[in-house]
């Protein structure tokens, strides 16, 4: 399983849904959907700022993550959603340092 982090903003329609049902269990909804793709939602944090929430999923692959995005975005519940993947920055830096000497910038 791989980790995928979703950052999203609710639509006006979804905000209206919260007014009608303030106790709506969004973690249960996230897990119900994730289970259809062989995964689960590990954490759901509502935030103040650019995004309304950040969710961390364990999913079998990126296709499962993209499927969750397609289903939820097509529902009209969100105005934007981004899928982020955690990375090993030290591993990236190690690989990049090996290749850095072979790159020549334009004009150099």
C-alpha positions in Angstrom: 0.0 0.0 0.0 1.1 3.5 -0.7 0.3 6.8 1.1 -1.6 9.5 -0.8 -2.5 12.9 0.8 -5.5 14.7 -0.5 -6.0 18.5 0.0 -9.4 19.8 -1.0 -11.9 22.6 -0.8 -15.6 22.0 -0.4 -18.1 23.5 -2.8 -21.0 25.8 -1.9 -23.3 22.8 -2.4 -21.3 20.7 0.1 -21.3 23.6 2.7 -25.0 23.6 2.4 -25.1 19.9 3.1 -23.2 20.5 6.3 -25.8 23.0 7.4 -28.5 20.4 6.8 -26.5 17.6 8.5 -23.9 19.1 10.8 -23.0 15.7 12.3 -22.2 14.1 8.9 -19.4 11.5 9.4 -17.0 12.3 6.6 -14.4 9.8 7.8 -17.0 7.0 7.3 -17.8 8.4 3.9 -14.1 8.5 3.0 -13.5 5.0 4.2 -16.6 3.7 2.4 -15.3 5.1 -0.9 -11.6 4.1 -0.3 -12.7 0.5 0.4 -14.1 0.2 -3.1 -10.6 0.6 -4.4 -8.8 -1.6 -1.9 -7.8 1.1 0.6 -8.7 3.1 3.6 -8.6 6.6 4.9 -6.1 6.8 7.8 -6.7 10.4 8.8 -9.0 13.2 8.0 -8.1 16.7 9.4 -10.3 19.7 8.8 -8.3 22.9 8.4 -8.6 26.6 8.3 -7.0 28.2 5.3 -6.7 27.5 1.6 -8.0 23.9 2.0 -11.0 22.7 4.0 -9.4 19.4 4.8 -6.4 17.2 4.4 -6.9 13.4 4.2 -4.3 10.7 4.3 -5.2 7.4 2.5 -3.5 4.0 2.2 -4.2 2.9 -1.3 -2.9 0.2 -3.6 -1.8 2.6 -6.4 -2.2 6.0 -8.0 -5.1 4.8 -10.1 -7.1 4.2 -6.9 -6.2 7.7 -5.7 -7.2 9.2 -9.1 -10.4 7.2 -9.0 -11.3 8.7 -5.6 -10.7 12.1 -7.0 -12.8 11.5 -10.1 -15.7 10.2 -8.1 -15.7 13.0 -5.5 -15.0 15.8 -7.9 -17.8 14.6 -10.3 -20.2 14.7 -7.3 -20.0 18.5 -7.1 -18.9 18.4 -3.5 -15.5 20.0 -4.1 -14.2 23.0 -6.0 -10.6 21.7 -6.0 -8.7 18.7 -4.9 -5.0 17.8 -5.1 -3.3 14.5 -4.6 0.1 14.6 -3.0 2.5 11.8 -2.5 5.0 11.6 0.4 8.7 11.5 -0.8 12.0 10.6 0.7 13.8 13.9 0.3 17.2 12.4 1.3 16.8 9.7 -1.3 16.0 12.2 -3.9 18.9 14.4 -2.9 21.2 11.4 -3.1 20.1 10.5 -6.6 20.2 14.1 -7.7 23.7 14.6 -6.5 24.9 11.7 -8.6 23.4 13.2 -11.7 24.1 16.9 -11.0 27.6 16.9 -12.7 26.2 15.6 -15.9 23.7 18.4 -16.5 24.7 21.5 -18.4 22.3 24.5 -18.2 21.6 26.6 -21.3 24.3 29.1 -22.0 26.9 27.5 -19.7 
